[in-house]
Amino acid sequence: MDPHTHTIGESSSPTDAVKALKAVHDLLNRYFTKSTLPEESKTPELTIIPVASGLEETCSHPNPSPIPTETRSTILSTDDKQESTATDATNGVIVESVNRKTPNPEAAAPEAKLDCAANTNGPLPNTVKQPTNGAERVPEPDQTTNGSATNKTGGATGSFNHERLRVLADEISCNVDAMSTEEAARLKLVTAALELAGAVRPPQDAIMNWFTQMSVVSAVRVFQHWRVFDAIPAEPRQSISYSELATKVGVEESLLLRMSWMLTSGAVLQHVVPDRLAHTPTSLLLREAHPMGSMFKVMYTNIVETSTILPSYFDTYGKREPEGPSHIPTSFLAGKPHLEYFELLNEDPDRIKMFMQAMSVTHRRVPTTGMYDMSWLLQQAAEEPDRPVWVDVGGGNGHTIKVFREAHPKLRTEQCVVQDLPEVIETAKEVARKDEKLKGVQWVPMNFHKEAPVKGALIYYLRHIIRDYSDPVAIKILSNIRQSMISPPPAASQPGSTSTACAQSSPAASRILISEQLNTSPPPLYSAFKDYTMLAIGGKERTLEQFRYVADAAGLEVTTVYRDRGTPHAVIEMQVKVH
Ligand SMILES: C[S@@+](CC[C@H](N)C(=O)[O-])C[C@H]1O[C@@H](n2cnc3c(N)ncnc32)[C@H](O)[C@@H]1O
């Protein structure tokens, strides 16, 4: 074989991975069926905090059916002061209708009835408990994609919960066959494997593992800065010698070599015998042009760089949640504490561009469409053709509207509005001029801390907005929108409107849809990390109870929660409080 060529990911093809996992499973099974354990591994049992993961139930289904990502049937009957919950077994969305006196119009639609018998997948991993009262019932989300919690296995406490380890081994086995075709199966497998690895790792190794991860992260950031990832050939089976690469990026060869070792041993790059370097699928994502490369830089600043000033930040502002929107850890780090996070980003055109590029990867991990029942909305939009239907508050360059329009072509651009900061809108409008899919969209510059200029829209959509802010700031943003929700829609207030349909039906009440993570308390690792990154910018991820708190303080109430099954993401619907 030509030593200068190789196959990316050669050592870990899917077939090898499957064989390896099966072998691990067999080994573990043999190990667990042994009646005795070595004396030294027997440590006193410690208290284990139960955190439901849903893995146990999943395991009764070795080959779950794929979860379609589009369209969700819904709901629900809505009784006074009573919550109801249903799981759309076909499509994987959990819908909760909560605490609303007025029945939802869509609840009566026959096609909206949930048919649990149609669930051919067997019981869902996150079966929801029946409600007891309005405040208590917060069903556990499917945490299988959210990271591991070794306290379930007892590994982190120095003892082992063998039953849990068996469940994990089964989980790995259950999902091995399906993982190459089903994203949900792959995620479950990865999560179980991580938890298993964490559980069988001695505590010292766990901490040593943090050091290796810190070193990998540090070396990645330096290589990004030197543009090393862009200097390595990206074509399959290509590599570059260390000496050629050193010349290309202008770095001493011996230094480049040492830094590369961190990344080849960390499986970020691939060493090709005898003296060459090649990309892996992971390092390809870290190149300049790739959104994940931008996301890495954003996270590096918000987590790693910010961590260096967090102690002095809290010494300065007090050991409490940042109130924001200015005087937050990231602006303190930048030496410009008077700025808000987005003011800081907007100061530097390259930085805001990088941020926007980074945000585009969230669509893969964080579902945008597919959770909310759009059928009633599209029907209402047709009945009120002059009314603004979809106001995307903090909608950036219209990327989310585009995703919705692709999924729901009946959503007319003329009824869609994108609102954002004036500088963002200016650029977005320019770009959108060449984009057929955004033709007709209205672009409205605004500041959501001060106003909500479009009155009486059917939906005010806030994706990844509220979580950027503390409770007082979130309450102000929601209160501003509430003011516009209680103002009449333009069609109703404009005499001589061309709409005839409008005259036949009364305008539906405005709703707010908040699309972001819905936390549990305590959250699993992946959700906790996201909340931690929000702390750096003065924001927070919220539980349902915390959403209810900000809604109530803004004169709103949470009416329905549409929870995605595969991720901790949800759409939280709010309406103006009626009592
Ligand atoms: C985290 S991004 C979310 C973008 C988009 N909603 C999404 O889900 O991808 C936050 C957005 O809020 C906008 N924004 C920040 N501060 C704002 C303000 N005071 N008024 C209006 N928009 C603002 C930003 O420019 C940015 O587009």
The ligand as an ORCA input file, in Angstrom:
! r2SCAN-3c Opt
* xyz 0 1
  C     -29.085     32.805     19.773
  S     -29.542     33.728     18.395
  C     -30.974     32.845     17.882
  C     -31.271     33.025     16.424
  C     -32.449     32.200     15.904
  N     -33.669     32.519     16.615
  C     -32.152     30.726     15.968
  O     -32.836     30.019     16.682
  O     -31.231     30.271     15.299
  C     -30.213     35.190     19.117
  C     -30.744     36.199     18.129
  O     -31.316     37.306     18.869
  C     -30.890     38.513     18.251
  N     -30.897     39.581     19.277
  C     -30.043     39.739     20.299
  N     -30.372     40.811     21.032
  C     -31.477     41.352     20.457
  C     -32.303     42.466     20.783
  N     -32.042     43.231     21.839
  N     -33.361     42.707     19.979
  C     -33.634     41.926     18.901
  N     -32.882     40.841     18.554
  C     -31.819     40.570     19.316
  C     -29.495     38.206     17.763
  O     -29.054     39.134     16.795
  C     -29.679     36.791     17.240
  O     -30.114     36.772     15.907
*
